[in-house]
Amino acid sequence: MESLRAFFAAPAVRRIVVLLLLVGLLYSLRHMLNLILLLFLVTYVMNRLQGLVTRWINKAVPVHPIVVAVLLYVLLLSGLAWGISNYVPQLVTQGRDMINTIIRFLNSTEGNDISKRLSEELEKIDYKTYVDQAFLYLGKIGKMLELVLIVILLSFFFLLQKTKIRAFTQKFQKSKIGWIYDEIAYFSERFVSSFGKVIEVQLVIALFNTVFTMLGLWIMGYPYLFALTIIVFLLSLVPVAGVIISFVPISIIGYQAGGITLVLWVIVMILLIHALEAYVLNPRLMASKTKLPMFYTFVILVFSQHYFGIWGLIIGIPVFMFVLDILHVPLGEEKNKEA
């Protein structure tokens, strides 16, 4: 009995036990995954913005962080209300028209070798299932907006009272489950510093890709620009594979609008944008320190999509980086000692 107590008293064993308990808890709450992940992302981004804006304003005049938080959320809700009233109907219309256009193109394989070959390749990955899911999401925009409003409200209350929340939570450290608190605090710190930072980099890269891609498509006279903007942004959050997936609808619409010449121009544009991302943006964001081999990236995306669905494509790489951080795997590129 004493040996068993000594075994579970070991720091490494306690850490593993708490980690398994957290994994089991998250698995039991998998039906609330949308709420949990959106809440973390919105809270993390708004907290970072609050800190940056507060420091920027304090250079001119003193300002309380709560005032900054209120202003940020007023701007967020105002922008959300303006976007819903002006662009959601347009998004639904453009999204349905664009999906129907792609389906008609893939079904009109007679006398068209390009559409025939593309349709055959997409049939291998069961693209119709993803099209059906796209229609399903378009029909659930009301429920998605309700979820977003709940997340915004919860994150707002967290930022308003984060000092009190932190003080109250620290009281558990002196309780009978203090050792559990210590381990959860450790994992939380590592999670924010690894998962959060990788997500932050992905968001910046997604915004960069979306802005420049939409600017190029607008110059080329592409239709369905608003729907394509949402698609490119969401798929840009998926490392490597997102670029390939987003190119499929862009190339199909481009082929119908301007033929193979327009598709070639789109290829050139995408290569230039990702060259800028690789040689200008990534070094500034230090993303090269967390860059994985492409084989690892695709394997992680396959398994994470299988277990977590669409969310897995976005959080798969950050979760893997979190695991590497816990295991103390060095993520930076090793320098050549001889050099």
Secondary structure, DSSP 8 states (H G I E B T S, - for coil): -HHHHHHHHSHHHHHHHHHHHHHHHHHHTGGGHHHHHHHHHHHHHHHHHHHHHHHHHHTTS---HHHHHHHHHHHHHHHHHHHHHHHHHHHHHHHHHHHHHHHHHHH--TT-HHHHHHHHHHHHTTHHHHHHHHHHHHHTHHHHHHHHHHHHHHHHHHHHTHHHHHHHHHGGGGSTTHHHHHHHHHHHHHHIIIIIHHHHHHHHHHHHHHHHHHHHHHHTT-S-HHHHHHHHHHHHTSTTHHHHHHHHHHHHHHHHHHHHHHHHHHHHHHHHHHHHIIIIIHHHHTGGGG---HHHHHHHHHHHHHHHTHHHHHHHHHHHHHHHHHTT---S----S--
